[in-house]
Amino acid sequence: MKNLSTLLLLLVTVGELFGQSAAERMGTYLQLLTDAEQFSGSVLVARGDQVLFSKGFGEAAIEYGVPITPTTKFRIGSITKQFTAMAVMKLVEEGKIDLEAPIVDYLADYPEEIGKKVSIHHLLTHSSGIPSYTGMAEIMKHRGSMEEAPEDFIKNFWDKELEFKPGSEFKYNNSGYYLLGMIIEKVSGVPYDEYLKQNIFDPLGMKNSGFEHYRDVIPNMAEGYAAVGDYPEKAGNIVTDMAGAAGALYSTTEDLLRWHRALLEKKIVSEAAYEKIFTPFLNNYGFGWTIEERSGKTVYSHSGGIDGFRSMGILMPEEKLSVIVLANLESANSTRVAQDMAKMYLGEEVEMPKELEVVEVGPEILEKYAGTYNLFPGFDIEIEPNGDHLLIHPTNQNVSPVFPESETIFFSKIVNAKLEFVVNDEGVVNEVILHQNGSHPGKRIE
């Protein structure tokens, strides 16, 4: 990957690329992101059976210069939940699962006080109130070494108090989908990964998709990277079985297109089952999918994130449009990329990446910004000068550099984010604003 030490992404409209086809604009957009080390992955855009764009960018293994192609395999993270939900619905149609039944009916050892209150439907819709294990620091700090059988792993969260009355609120929850994977195994009599292979992957010809068990050696699998400092490094280790039916699958853009086509053609389960899958319950979430209306068009989508990888899939049923983005860089904004690909296809205006030089700022100004700033309860950013730039250390995240765009605004070369320092009339800095998916002010606390 090219190392751009003095450049940043600024946004300009796609009008500058007047005359290019949608596919050409997509390629230009993605190459600019790749050159700026903000993307590495595979992108596919299709309408029905017609592939409009399919190309790999960056490297599957930086150390060996292995290029990414449309057949490169990636961890897909939470896109896994779509397949878990489909497996559940298939078992519902076979009379083996009741959506309204309490989970203790299928997991006999689950604590009754909680298991009788939570239904299968609650797990599917992130409305169970069961704490998500990915929000528990004591579990996640061991994600690179925790090798426990599922029946032991769930004991880490099964006796925790419910966070709210089941069915009353939405809170994204990996524990719920992990439990669904166990329920699929109990009622089908086969392992979760084998059930998906027999009932989804093989029938659809998804030969490059599967469940990544820890220490599996998977041919043509991309390495996952995290942007540390100026250059990507291999992402931290994770026992992938720990993600289970919530996020342990891998696939390719080509295989996920086969999945999207099957959904459009309503294969695997009945039309009534599809109606339930794509009917939002709370927070626009159905069964493994977000369902929204944008510009009068229905949009199904879901993103994924797991150590070293980011993913996003968009399916627009009326347009028969599929957009699939798989990245092997943690800082890649796969959601933004997928949304912009869809906009380009639809002829909407899109902002394109462009390079801008860094400005020089004196050490006395950098020193003035050193300190700790609180943005949210439990989330601080520690800032210190480092040569001609600043180092920031957000709570529970890696240290990374930010560079001056002006005396008061600094940008990241790793993610699409900026920090703006607020200087009062006395020249004192007591506030910083994080510009990332909105503007988030933070007060200086030390």
C-alpha positions as CSV (number, residue, x, y, z in Angstrom):
1,M,0.0,0.0,0.0
2,K,1.3,3.4,-0.8
3,N,2.3,5.5,2.3
4,L,1.0,9.0,2.0
5,S,2.8,10.9,4.8
6,T,1.5,14.4,4.0
7,L,-1.8,13.9,2.4
8,L,-5.5,13.8,3.4
9,L,-8.8,13.1,1.9
10,L,-10.9,16.2,1.2
11,L,-14.3,15.9,-0.4
12,V,-15.4,17.3,-3.8
13,T,-18.4,16.4,-5.9
14,V,-18.5,13.7,-8.6
15,G,-19.2,16.4,-11.1
16,E,-15.5,16.8,-11.5
17,L,-15.6,13.3,-13.2
18,F,-18.2,14.3,-15.7
19,G,-18.2,12.0,-18.6
20,Q,-17.2,8.9,-16.8
21,S,-19.6,5.9,-16.5
22,A,-20.9,4.9,-13.1
23,A,-18.4,1.9,-13.2
24,E,-15.5,4.2,-14.0
25,R,-16.4,6.6,-11.2
26,M,-16.6,3.7,-8.8
27,G,-13.1,2.6,-9.8
28,T,-11.7,6.1,-9.5
29,Y,-13.3,6.6,-6.1
30,L,-12.0,3.3,-4.8
31,Q,-8.5,3.7,-6.2
32,L,-8.2,7.1,-4.5
33,L,-9.3,5.6,-1.2
34,T,-6.8,2.8,-1.6
35,D,-3.9,5.1,-2.5
36,A,-4.7,7.1,0.7
37,E,-4.6,3.9,2.7
38,Q,-8.2,4.2,3.7
39,F,-9.4,1.1,1.8
40,S,-8.3,-2.4,1.0
41,G,-10.8,-4.9,-0.2
42,S,-13.2,-6.2,-2.8
43,V,-16.3,-4.4,-4.1
44,L,-19.1,-5.7,-6.2
45,V,-22.2,-3.9,-7.6
46,A,-24.8,-5.8,-9.6
47,R,-28.4,-5.4,-10.8
48,G,-30.1,-8.7,-10.9
49,D,-27.9,-11.1,-12.8
50,Q,-25.8,-8.3,-14.4
51,V,-22.6,-7.5,-12.6
52,L,-21.9,-3.8,-13.1
53,F,-18.7,-3.5,-11.2
54,S,-16.4,-6.1,-9.5
55,K,-12.8,-5.5,-8.5
56,G,-10.3,-5.9,-5.8
57,F,-8.2,-3.1,-4.4
58,G,-5.1,-3.3,-2.2
59,E,-3.4,-6.5,-0.9
60,A,-4.7,-9.7,0.7
61,A,-1.3,-10.2,2.3
62,I,0.8,-7.0,2.4
63,E,4.0,-9.0,3.4
64,Y,3.9,-11.0,0.2
65,G,2.3,-8.5,-2.2
66,V,-0.7,-10.8,-2.8
67,P,-3.4,-8.7,-4.6
68,I,-7.1,-8.8,-3.7
69,T,-9.5,-10.2,-6.3
70,P,-13.2,-10.8,-6.5
71,T,-12.5,-14.4,-5.3
72,T,-10.6,-13.3,-2.2
73,K,-12.2,-14.5,1.0
74,F,-12.9,-12.1,3.9
75,R,-14.4,-12.4,7.4
76,I,-17.8,-10.8,7.1
77,G,-18.5,-10.2,10.8
78,S,-22.1,-9.4,11.6
79,I,-23.3,-10.1,8.0
80,T,-23.3,-13.6,9.5
81,K,-26.5,-12.7,11.3
82,Q,-28.5,-12.8,8.0
83,F,-27.6,-16.5,7.6
84,T,-28.4,-17.3,11.2
85,A,-31.8,-15.7,10.9
86,M,-32.5,-17.6,7.7
87,A,-31.5,-20.9,9.3
88,V,-33.9,-20.1,12.2
89,M,-36.8,-19.3,9.8
90,K,-36.2,-22.5,7.9
91,L,-36.4,-24.5,11.1
92,V,-39.6,-22.5,12.0
93,E,-41.1,-23.6,8.8
94,E,-40.2,-27.2,9.6
95,G,-42.0,-26.9,12.9
96,K,-38.9,-27.2,15.0
97,I,-38.7,-23.7,16.3
98,D,-41.5,-21.4,17.6
99,L,-40.6,-17.7,17.3
100,E,-42.6,-16.8,20.4
101,A,-41.3,-19.7,22.6
102,P,-39.0,-18.9,25.5
103,I,-35.4,-19.8,24.8
104,V,-35.3,-22.2,27.8
105,D,-37.5,-24.5,25.7
106,Y,-34.4,-25.1,23.5
107,L,-31.6,-24.4,26.0
108,A,-32.6,-26.4,29.0
109,D,-29.7,-25.4,31.1
110,Y,-30.2,-21.7,30.6
111,P,-31.2,-19.9,33.9
112,E,-35.0,-20.1,34.0
113,E,-35.5,-16.7,35.6
114,I,-34.2,-15.1,32.4
115,G,-34.7,-17.9,29.9
116,K,-38.5,-17.9,30.4
117,K,-38.8,-14.2,29.7
118,V,-36.8,-14.1,26.5
119,S,-38.2,-15.5,23.2
120,I,-36.6,-16.5,19.9
121,H,-38.1,-13.4,18.4
122,H,-36.4,-11.2,21.0
123,L,-33.0,-12.7,20.1
124,L,-33.6,-12.2,16.4
125,T,-34.6,-8.5,16.8
126,H,-32.0,-7.4,19.4
127,S,-34.7,-6.8,21.9
128,S,-34.0,-9.4,24.5
129,G,-32.3,-7.3,27.2
130,I,-29.6,-9.9,27.6
131,P,-26.2,-8.1,27.9
132,S,-24.0,-8.4,24.8
133,Y,-20.8,-10.2,25.6
134,T,-18.9,-7.9,23.2
135,G,-19.6,-5.1,25.5
136,M,-18.0,-6.8,28.5
137,A,-14.4,-5.8,28.9
138,E,-13.5,-8.8,31.0
139,I,-14.5,-11.1,28.1
140,M,-13.2,-9.1,25.2
141,K,-9.7,-8.6,26.7
142,H,-9.3,-12.4,26.3
143,R,-10.7,-12.6,22.8
144,G,-7.3,-13.8,21.5
145,S,-7.1,-16.7,23.8
146,M,-10.6,-17.7,25.1
147,E,-11.2,-21.2,23.7
148,E,-14.3,-22.4,25.5
149,A,-17.1,-24.7,24.4
150,P,-20.3,-22.8,23.6
151,E,-22.1,-24.3,26.6
152,D,-19.3,-22.9,28.8
153,F,-18.9,-19.6,27.0
154,I,-22.5,-18.5,27.5
155,K,-22.0,-18.8,31.2
156,N,-20.0,-15.6,31.0
157,F,-23.2,-13.7,30.4
158,W,-26.3,-15.9,31.0
159,D,-26.7,-15.0,34.7
160,K,-26.4,-11.2,34.1
161,E,-29.4,-9.1,34.9
162,L,-31.6,-8.2,31.9
163,E,-30.9,-4.6,30.8
164,F,-34.6,-4.0,30.0
165,K,-37.9,-5.8,29.7
166,P,-37.7,-8.1,26.7
167,G,-39.4,-6.7,23.6
168,S,-39.5,-3.1,25.0
169,E,-36.2,-1.8,23.6
170,F,-33.7,-2.3,20.8
171,K,-30.0,-2.8,21.8
172,Y,-27.7,-4.5,19.3
173,N,-26.7,-7.8,20.9
174,N,-24.2,-10.4,19.8
175,S,-25.1,-12.7,22.8
176,G,-28.5,-13.1,21.2
177,Y,-27.2,-14.4,17.9
178,Y,-24.6,-16.5,19.6
179,L,-27.5,-18.2,21.4
180,L,-29.4,-18.7,18.2
181,G,-26.5,-20.6,16.8
182,M,-26.7,-23.0,19.7
183,I,-30.5,-23.4,19.3
184,I,-30.0,-24.2,15.6
185,E,-27.7,-27.0,16.6
186,K,-30.0,-28.3,19.3
187,V,-33.1,-28.6,17.1
188,S,-31.4,-29.6,13.9
189,G,-29.0,-32.2,15.4
190,V,-26.1,-30.9,13.3
191,P,-23.4,-28.3,14.0
192,Y,-24.3,-24.7,13.0
193,D,-21.7,-24.5,10.3
194,E,-22.8,-27.8,8.8
195,Y,-26.4,-26.8,8.8
196,L,-25.6,-23.6,6.8
197,K,-23.5,-25.7,4.4
198,Q,-26.3,-28.2,3.8
199,N,-29.2,-25.8,3.7
200,I,-27.8,-22.5,2.3
201,F,-24.2,-22.6,1.0
202,D,-24.3,-25.8,-1.1
203,P,-27.8,-25.2,-2.6
204,L,-26.8,-21.7,-3.6
205,G,-23.4,-22.6,-5.0
206,M,-21.6,-20.6,-2.3
207,K,-18.5,-22.7,-2.5
208,N,-16.2,-20.0,-1.0
209,S,-18.2,-19.4,2.2
210,G,-18.1,-21.0,5.6
211,F,-17.4,-20.8,9.3
212,E,-13.9,-19.9,10.4
213,H,-12.9,-22.1,13.3
214,Y,-9.9,-20.9,15.3
215,R,-6.7,-22.1,13.7
216,D,-8.4,-23.1,10.4
217,V,-6.1,-22.6,7.4
218,I,-8.5,-21.2,4.7
219,P,-7.1,-21.0,1.2
220,N,-7.3,-17.6,-0.5
221,M,-8.2,-15.9,2.8
222,A,-7.2,-12.3,3.2
223,E,-5.1,-11.2,6.2
224,G,-6.8,-8.6,8.4
225,Y,-5.0,-5.3,9.2
226,A,-5.3,-2.5,11.6
227,A,-3.9,1.0,10.8
228,V,-1.3,1.7,13.4
229,G,0.6,4.9,13.0
230,D,1.4,5.6,9.4
231,Y,1.2,2.0,8.1
232,P,-1.2,-1.0,8.5
233,E,-0.1,-3.8,10.7
234,K,-1.7,-7.3,11.2
235,A,-4.8,-7.0,13.4
236,G,-4.9,-8.6,16.8
237,N,-5.7,-12.2,17.2
238,I,-9.2,-13.4,17.9
239,V,-10.6,-16.9,18.6
240,T,-13.1,-16.7,15.8
241,D,-15.4,-19.4,17.4
242,M,-16.1,-16.8,20.0
243,A,-18.0,-14.8,17.4
244,G,-20.1,-17.9,16.6
245,A,-23.4,-17.4,14.8
246,A,-23.1,-13.7,15.5
247,G,-20.1,-13.1,13.3
248,A,-17.7,-16.0,12.5
249,L,-18.5,-16.6,8.8
250,Y,-16.2,-15.8,5.8
251,S,-17.2,-15.3,2.2
252,T,-16.5,-13.5,-1.1
253,T,-18.2,-10.7,-2.9
254,E,-19.2,-13.2,-5.6
255,D,-20.7,-15.6,-3.1
256,L,-22.6,-12.9,-1.4
257,L,-24.1,-11.9,-4.7
258,R,-25.4,-15.4,-5.0
259,W,-27.0,-14.9,-1.6
260,H,-28.6,-11.6,-2.6
261,R,-30.0,-13.2,-5.8
262,A,-31.5,-16.0,-3.7
263,L,-33.2,-13.4,-1.5
264,L,-34.6,-11.5,-4.5
265,E,-35.9,-14.8,-5.9
266,K,-37.3,-15.8,-2.5
267,K,-35.5,-19.1,-2.4
268,I,-34.8,-21.3,0.7
269,V,-38.0,-20.3,2.6
270,S,-41.5,-19.3,1.8
271,E,-42.7,-15.8,1.0
272,A,-44.4,-15.6,4.4
273,A,-41.1,-16.2,6.0
274,Y,-39.4,-13.5,3.9
275,E,-42.2,-11.1,5.0
276,K,-41.2,-11.7,8.7
277,I,-37.5,-11.4,8.0
278,F,-37.9,-8.1,6.3
279,T,-40.5,-6.5,8.6
280,P,-38.8,-4.1,11.0
281,F,-39.6,-4.6,14.7
282,L,-37.7,-1.9,16.6
283,N,-35.2,0.6,15.3
284,N,-35.8,-0.5,11.7
285,Y,-34.4,-3.9,12.4
286,G,-36.0,-7.1,11.2
287,F,-34.3,-10.6,11.4
288,G,-30.6,-10.0,10.6
289,W,-31.3,-6.9,8.5
290,T,-31.9,-3.2,8.8
291,I,-34.9,-2.1,6.7
292,E,-35.2,1.5,5.7
293,E,-36.8,3.8,3.1
294,R,-34.4,6.2,1.3
295,S,-35.6,8.5,-1.4
296,G,-38.8,6.5,-1.7
297,K,-36.9,3.2,-2.2
298,T,-36.7,0.2,0.1
299,V,-33.2,-0.6,1.3
300,Y,-32.1,-3.7,3.2
301,S,-28.6,-3.5,4.7
302,H,-26.2,-4.8,7.3
303,S,-22.6,-4.0,8.2
304,G,-20.0,-6.2,9.8
305,G,-16.9,-5.6,11.8
306,I,-14.4,-8.1,13.3
307,D,-10.7,-7.9,14.1
308,G,-9.0,-6.9,10.9
309,F,-12.1,-6.7,8.7
310,R,-15.1,-4.5,7.8
311,S,-18.0,-5.4,5.6
312,M,-21.3,-3.9,4.3
313,G,-24.1,-5.3,2.1
314,I,-26.9,-3.3,0.6
315,L,-29.9,-4.9,-1.2
316,M,-32.5,-2.7,-2.9
317,P,-35.3,-5.1,-3.9
318,E,-37.3,-2.8,-6.2
319,E,-34.1,-1.9,-8.1
320,K,-32.7,-5.4,-7.8
321,L,-29.5,-3.7,-6.8
322,S,-26.8,-5.4,-4.8
323,V,-23.8,-3.6,-3.3
324,I,-21.2,-5.7,-1.4
325,V,-18.1,-4.3,0.2
326,L,-15.6,-6.5,2.0
327,A,-12.5,-4.9,3.5
328,N,-9.4,-6.3,5.3
329,L,-8.6,-3.0,7.0
330,E,-10.3,-2.2,10.3
331,S,-10.3,1.6,9.5
332,A,-12.1,1.1,6.2
333,N,-15.5,2.8,6.2
334,S,-17.3,0.0,4.4
335,T,-20.7,1.5,5.1
336,R,-19.8,4.8,3.5
337,V,-18.2,3.1,0.5
338,A,-21.3,0.9,-0.1
339,Q,-23.7,3.8,0.2
340,D,-21.6,5.8,-2.3
341,M,-21.5,2.9,-4.7
342,A,-25.3,2.7,-4.6
343,K,-25.6,6.5,-5.1
344,M,-23.3,6.4,-8.2
345,Y,-25.4,3.6,-9.7
346,L,-28.6,5.7,-9.0
347,G,-27.0,8.8,-10.6
348,E,-26.9,10.7,-7.3
349,E,-24.2,13.2,-6.4
350,V,-21.3,11.6,-4.5
351,E,-18.3,13.2,-2.9
352,M,-15.0,12.0,-4.2
353,P,-11.7,11.6,-2.3
354,K,-9.1,14.2,-3.1
355,E,-5.6,14.9,-1.7
356,L,-4.6,17.9,0.3
357,E,-1.2,18.9,1.8
358,V,-0.6,19.1,5.6
359,V,0.3,22.5,7.0
360,E,3.1,23.2,9.4
361,V,2.3,24.1,13.0
362,G,4.8,25.2,15.6
363,P,5.6,23.1,18.7
364,E,4.2,25.8,21.0
365,I,0.8,25.3,19.4
366,L,0.9,21.6,19.6
367,E,1.9,21.7,23.3
368,K,-1.2,23.8,24.0
369,Y,-3.5,21.0,23.0
370,A,-1.9,18.3,25.2
371,G,-4.3,16.9,27.8
372,T,-7.2,14.6,28.3
373,Y,-10.7,15.4,27.0
374,N,-13.9,13.6,27.9
375,L,-16.4,13.2,25.0
376,F,-18.9,10.7,26.5
377,P,-19.3,8.9,29.8
378,G,-16.4,6.4,30.0
379,F,-14.8,7.7,26.8
380,D,-11.8,10.0,26.9
381,I,-9.2,11.1,24.4
382,E,-5.6,11.6,25.6
383,I,-3.6,13.9,23.4
384,E,0.1,14.6,23.3
385,P,2.5,16.3,20.9
386,N,4.8,14.1,18.8
387,G,7.2,16.0,16.4
388,D,5.1,17.8,13.8
389,H,1.8,16.2,14.8
390,L,-0.3,15.0,17.7
391,L,-0.8,11.5,19.1
392,I,-4.3,10.6,20.3
393,H,-5.2,7.7,22.6
394,P,-9.0,7.1,22.8
395,T,-10.3,4.9,25.6
396,N,-9.8,1.2,24.7
397,Q,-8.3,2.0,21.3
398,N,-4.9,2.1,19.8
399,V,-2.7,5.3,19.8
400,S,-2.8,7.0,16.4
401,P,-1.5,10.2,14.9
402,V,-3.5,13.2,13.7
403,F,-2.0,15.9,11.4
404,P,-2.7,19.6,11.1
405,E,-5.0,20.9,8.4
406,S,-4.8,24.3,10.1
407,E,-3.7,25.6,13.5
408,T,-6.9,24.3,15.1
409,I,-8.1,21.4,13.0
410,F,-6.3,18.0,12.8
411,F,-7.1,15.0,10.7
412,S,-6.5,11.3,10.7
413,K,-5.0,9.5,7.8
414,I,-6.4,6.2,9.2
415,V,-10.1,7.0,9.5
416,N,-12.5,9.7,8.2
417,A,-12.3,11.9,11.3
418,K,-11.0,15.3,12.4
419,L,-10.4,17.0,15.7
420,E,-11.1,20.7,16.1
421,F,-9.7,22.5,19.1
422,V,-11.7,25.4,20.5
423,V,-9.5,28.3,21.7
424,N,-11.2,30.9,23.9
425,D,-10.5,34.7,24.0
426,E,-7.6,34.2,26.4
427,G,-6.0,31.6,24.1
428,V,-6.8,28.7,26.4
429,V,-8.0,25.4,25.0
430,N,-10.7,23.7,27.2
431,E,-12.6,21.9,24.5
432,V,-12.1,19.7,21.5
433,I,-14.8,18.6,18.9
434,L,-14.5,15.2,17.3
435,H,-15.9,15.3,13.7
436,Q,-16.8,11.7,12.9
437,N,-20.3,10.6,12.0
438,G,-21.5,13.9,13.4
439,S,-19.8,16.5,15.7
440,H,-19.1,15.4,19.3
441,P,-17.7,18.1,21.7
442,G,-15.5,17.1,24.7
443,K,-14.3,19.1,27.7
444,R,-10.8,19.1,28.9
445,I,-10.5,17.2,32.2
446,E,-6.8,17.4,32.8
